[in-house]
Amino acid sequence: MTKQRLNLEYPLAAGKPDILWQLLSTDHGLERWLADRVKEDNGVLQLTWGNLYGEHHTLNARIEEREKNSHIRLRWVDEDDPDAYWEMRIGKSELTEDLCLCVVDYALAEDIDDLHDLWDGNLDRLHQSSGF
């Protein structure tokens, strides 16, 4: 079954893209807002949610593209849809010239609303942990 593309744009209070880039592209940065534990090994991110020594869920994502201060594109290792990936891109608002985080992700039609809510929650954590 083909997945649908979800495009989201979140305004940020960050002044410099290099600070935001650290939160999007490093193990430590992603642990502040995206997952409870993140470990990179040979271009694969292992993301874990929950208690590492108790109940938890782990997924692996291969880094397909990473351009400093621009974007990181990942694909779940077990992804069946050849067109599906997820990407976080640092952009600028056309109206305000402020930085924004542009997210592209894919889900089945019945899961699009849940995916949107998931990214909203992730960005809430990003705002809380960084002030962006």
Residue pairs with C-beta under 8 A, 6 or more apart in sequence:
1 108
2 81
2 83
3 81
3 83
3 84
3 106
3 107
3 108
4 106
4 107
4 108
4 109
4 112
5 104
5 105
5 106
6 103
6 104
6 105
6 106
6 107
6 112
6 115
6 116
6 119
7 102
7 103
7 104
8 102
8 103
8 104
8 105
8 116
8 119
9 91
9 93
9 100
9 101
9 102
9 103
10 100
10 101
10 102
10 103
10 123
11 93
11 96
11 98
11 99
11 100
12 20
12 98
12 99
12 100
12 101
12 132
13 98
13 131
13 132
14 20
14 99
14 130
14 132
15 99
17 69
17 90
17 99
18 69
20 90
20 99
20 101
20 132
21 68
21 69
21 90
22 28
22 29
23 29
23 30
23 32
23 33
23 126
23 130
23 132
24 30
24 72
24 88
24 90
24 101
25 66
25 68
25 72
27 38
27 39
27 40
27 45
28 38
30 38
30 45
30 47
31 37
31 38
32 125
32 126
32 129
32 130
33 122
33 123
33 125
33 126
33 128
33 129
33 130
34 47
34 122
34 125
34 126
35 47
35 48
35 49
36 48
36 49
36 50
36 51
36 52
36 56
37 46
37 47
37 48
37 52
38 45
38 46
38 47
38 48
39 45
39 46
40 46
40 63
43 62
43 63
44 60
44 61
44 62
44 63
44 77
45 60
45 61
45 62
45 63
45 74
46 58
46 59
46 60
47 58
47 59
47 60
47 61
48 56
48 57
48 58
49 56
49 57
49 58
50 56
50 57
59 76
59 77
59 78
60 76
60 77
60 78
61 74
61 75
61 76
61 77
61 86
62 74
62 75
62 76
62 77
63 72
63 73
63 74
64 73
64 74
64 75
64 85
65 71
65 72
65 73
65 87
66 72
66 73
69 90
70 89
70 90
71 87
71 88
71 89
71 90
72 87
72 88
73 85
73 86
73 87
74 85
74 86
74 87
75 84
75 85
75 86
76 84
76 86
79 85
81 106
83 106
84 106
85 104
85 106
86 103
86 104
86 105
86 106
87 102
87 103
87 104
87 105
88 101
88 102
88 103
89 101
89 102
89 103
89 104
90 99
90 100
90 101
90 102
91 99
91 100
91 101
91 102
92 98
92 99
92 100
93 99
93 100
101 123
101 126
103 119
105 115
105 119
107 114
107 115
126 132
